[in-house]
Amino acid sequence: MQLSLGPVLYNWAPERWRDFYFRIADEAPVDTVAIGEIVCSKRSPFIAPHLPAVVERLRAAGKQVLPGSLILTSLPRERRQMADLVNTEELLVEVNDLTCLKPLIGRPHAIGPFINIYNEASAAFHAQRGATRICLPPELPMSSVAAIAAAVPNVLIDIFAFGRVPLAISARCYHARLHKLTKDNCQFVCERDPDGLMLRTLDGADFLTVNGVQTLSSTCTNLLGDANALSEAGVGSFRLSPQDCDMVAVISVFRAALDGREDAESGTRRLAQLYPNAPFSNGFLHGVAGFVSVAPDARSSRQHGFREPIEPHML
Amino acid sequence: MELICPAGTPAALKTAIDAGADAIYCGFNDETNARNFPGLNFSRDELREAIALAHRRGVKILVAINTFPRAGAVSLWHRAVDDAVAAKADALILADVGLLEYAASRHPAQRLHVSVQAAAANADAIGFYTETFGARRVVLPRVLSVAEIAAIVREVTCETEVFVFGGLCVMAEGRCSLSSYATGQSPNMQGVCSPASHVAYEQENGRTKSRLGGFTINSFEIGEAAGYPTLCKGRFTTKYGTGYIFEDPVSLDAATLLTGLRDAGVTALKIEGRQRGRAYVEGVVRHFRQALNALDSGRPIDAGQLTPFTEGQATTVGAYRKTWR
């Protein structure tokens, strides 16, 4: 099982962003690194000066680098950015919006988790057009993952295995709206929440996190306990999404567990210490509500205050 | 501009024809369409009869098969495509690239429309659908301003259809898993958002709380109308304050923007609401028919009569007026 690191989804200070990737290059046992600002095009200019050095350092360390496209492209400026992106000939572009697919057809490329691949036919459609790796949408249940992986045996199937789950993208910026600012004059207030802004119910229960135009879960996906089943289903890579924690250590835990040097239970305990901000969840994979944590074996489950009734056959 | 109207039942379809629809969109009563609610939508026989009736009255029928086929069960969606073609649907509204490929290769003469669920939000993405599948029309996501729509129309080779009234997704359609995060059921997979099966209203400390999948979505004074807990229209709290973080419980009403949409070159105007009753269809369709007649004859458009049909009795022009920017 390979490991891929997803792009940083939050608005981190540029130097911090650069140093994060330098450390990933130098220390993290990860095979592939998806990179670039994919959430909000207004943030792109901040990381742009550091991007070449980061890509070079990652490649020098033997990592495969996947420059990712924006999730939602609408402005002319954004379309130009995407046109530039697909000219990156020496790197495998990760497509997160069909906007930039056309010029990539017939050329090897990656499909990101924001493209709707819900079945074997759409996976085959993209494979026929040059997709060599597909990171599946986090919403998919195990049965779908297995059917898709079986249909495209030559495509590396990547699965969203750690991090708060991206759930929605909007043309509207909720950080700006909360601060009573317009999106065009947002003052980049999202930078104050490097791990996302917690959104709670009126009862005070953690529910979602806001990251500018993006909405994510409050829980953190953790598929460590499902690794054997996923491997049998044909999954070839675990995608770990950067959170505001020691991601090098998180990656190392996954590497150790996937290599059989540590069991899933002990790995999960260590992950909980490394990222105590959010309870773990894997409900999507088990065909139930995404926030739920289902224990695939005897592993104890961690869950917030609410309990979704889970049918015994789902356990 | 064509007026495209919703129908969740054969009765609503007849009502929409009488009220002045140019075309009506509907779906089969299963998970192949994005309004898969109990008691709603059309059997195969009902669809055949509806199409025959509509064609006698000069009205077109567009069949929405716009969820993303479930892996391992794609044949269910293929059958829906085949049956809609056999029933002589004027167009199929599709979102999944695998299903678009199937329809385009199996039924090359069939007119295909790209569903809003396909999230084609710019000319490049639309170009991908028209060139790959020969799609003749795209339903634009509700994230664009009128000026942006005009720019898209100038650049693309297909027709465009935009929503002018009804429920308003504030998230990019077809790319939202909020509902399944809370309930296990999503628009993309099961064709439902914030499903009624997961809704509960509870009295607590003198207030009514509306819940979805166990999460409190809103809280009301006793006696205050407790709205339906659509996830993205809920009241939540953050360290910066409490309120409607994503959007107030409002509906889209672009009646005041019809001139701009016509000048932008939009082909068709769409009314949301296949889950709504005949009174809604009658009222909203008739209103927009009159508005379009007024537009065509250069008379002023009478806007603002539709408040009773809106969520929370309030409306917005959404992204069309660029206030989101």
Contacts between the chains, C-beta under 8 A, distances in Angstrom:
chain1	res1	chain2	res2	distance
A	71	B	175	7.7
A	72	B	119	7.9
A	72	B	121	6.5
A	72	B	143	7.4
A	72	B	172	5.6
A	72	B	175	7.7
A	73	B	121	6.8
A	73	B	122	5.6
A	73	B	124	7.5
A	73	B	125	7.5
A	74	B	121	5.1
A	74	B	122	5.4
A	74	B	143	6.7
A	74	B	144	6.6
A	74	B	148	6.6
A	76	B	151	7.8
A	78	B	122	8.0
A	79	B	122	6.0
A	79	B	123	7.7
A	79	B	124	6.0
A	82	B	124	7.3
A	97	B	119	7.8
A	97	B	125	6.9
A	98	B	119	7.9
A	98	B	120	7.2
A	98	B	125	4.8
A	98	B	128	5.3
A	98	B	129	8.0
A	99	B	121	7.8
A	99	B	122	5.8
A	99	B	124	4.6
A	99	B	125	4.7
A	99	B	128	7.8
A	100	B	124	7.1
A	101	B	128	5.7
A	102	B	124	6.7
A	102	B	127	6.6
A	102	B	128	5.0
A	102	B	131	7.3
A	114	B	175	6.7
A	116	B	68	5.5
A	116	B	95	7.5
A	116	B	96	6.9
A	116	B	97	7.9
A	116	B	174	6.5
A	116	B	175	7.3
A	116	B	188	6.6
A	118	B	68	3.6
A	118	B	69	6.5
A	118	B	70	7.0
A	118	B	71	6.6
A	118	B	96	6.8
A	118	B	188	6.6
A	118	B	189	6.8
A	119	B	68	6.8
A	119	B	69	4.6
A	119	B	70	6.5
A	119	B	71	4.3
A	119	B	72	7.7
A	119	B	74	5.3
A	119	B	96	7.2
A	119	B	98	5.9
A	120	B	71	5.7
A	120	B	72	7.6
A	120	B	74	6.9
A	120	B	98	7.7
A	121	B	69	6.8
A	121	B	74	5.3
A	121	B	96	7.5
A	121	B	98	2.8
A	121	B	99	7.1
A	121	B	101	7.2
A	121	B	102	6.9
A	122	B	68	7.4
A	122	B	69	7.9
A	122	B	96	5.7
A	122	B	97	5.0
A	122	B	98	3.9
A	122	B	99	8.0
A	123	B	98	7.9
A	124	B	98	7.1
A	125	B	97	4.9
A	125	B	98	5.3
A	125	B	101	5.6
A	126	B	97	7.5
A	137	B	177	7.6
A	138	B	177	7.0
A	139	B	177	4.5
A	139	B	180	5.5
A	139	B	186	6.2
A	139	B	188	7.0
A	139	B	189	6.9
A	140	B	71	7.7
A	143	B	71	6.7
A	143	B	72	6.3
A	144	B	70	6.8
A	144	B	71	3.7
A	144	B	72	7.2
A	145	B	71	7.9
A	147	B	71	3.7
A	147	B	72	4.4
A	148	B	71	5.5
A	165	B	177	7.4
A	165	B	181	7.0
A	167	B	176	6.8
A	167	B	177	4.6
A	167	B	178	5.1
A	167	B	181	5.4
A	168	B	171	3.9
A	168	B	172	7.3
A	168	B	175	6.8
A	168	B	176	4.3
A	168	B	177	6.9
A	168	B	178	5.4
A	168	B	232	7.7
A	169	B	171	6.6
A	169	B	172	5.1
A	169	B	175	5.7
A	169	B	176	8.0
A	170	B	143	7.1
A	170	B	170	5.8
A	170	B	171	4.9
A	170	B	172	6.3
A	170	B	246	7.7
A	171	B	143	3.5
A	171	B	144	7.5
A	171	B	172	7.1
A	171	B	319	5.6
A	171	B	324	5.6
A	171	B	325	7.9
A	172	B	143	8.0
A	172	B	170	6.1
A	172	B	246	7.8
A	172	B	247	7.9
A	172	B	319	7.4
A	172	B	324	4.3
A	173	B	324	7.9
A	174	B	245	6.0
A	174	B	246	6.3
A	177	B	245	7.4
A	178	B	238	6.4
A	178	B	240	4.8
A	178	B	241	6.6
A	178	B	245	6.6
A	179	B	240	6.6
A	182	B	325	6.4
A	183	B	324	6.4
A	183	B	325	4.8
A	184	B	325	5.3
A	197	B	238	5.6
A	197	B	239	7.2
A	197	B	240	7.5
A	198	B	238	6.7
A	198	B	239	7.3
A	199	B	236	4.9
A	199	B	237	7.4
A	199	B	238	5.4
A	199	B	245	6.1
A	200	B	236	6.5
A	200	B	237	5.0
A	200	B	238	7.2
A	201	B	215	5.4
A	201	B	216	4.1
A	201	B	217	7.5
A	201	B	236	6.3
A	201	B	237	7.5
A	202	B	209	7.6
A	202	B	216	5.3
A	202	B	218	7.4
A	202	B	219	4.9
A	202	B	235	6.1
A	202	B	236	7.1
A	202	B	237	6.2
A	202	B	242	7.2
A	203	B	209	7.8
A	203	B	216	4.8
A	204	B	237	7.5
A	205	B	215	6.7
A	205	B	216	7.2
A	207	B	215	5.6
A	207	B	236	6.7
A	208	B	178	7.5
A	208	B	181	7.9
A	208	B	236	7.7
A	210	B	238	7.1
A	210	B	245	7.0
A	215	B	171	7.1
A	215	B	178	6.7
A	215	B	246	7.6
A	217	B	181	5.8
A	283	B	184	7.1
A	284	B	177	7.8
A	284	B	180	7.0
A	284	B	181	7.8
A	287	B	184	6.9
A	288	B	184	4.8
A	289	B	180	7.0
A	289	B	181	6.5
A	289	B	182	5.9
A	289	B	183	5.5
A	289	B	184	4.3
A	289	B	213	5.5
A	290	B	177	6.7
A	290	B	180	5.9
A	290	B	181	3.8
A	290	B	182	7.7
A	290	B	184	7.6
A	291	B	181	5.8
A	291	B	182	6.8
A	291	B	213	8.0
A	306	B	213	7.8
A	306	B	214	3.8
A	306	B	215	6.8
A	307	B	214	7.5
A	308	B	184	7.5
A	308	B	213	6.8
A	308	B	214	6.5
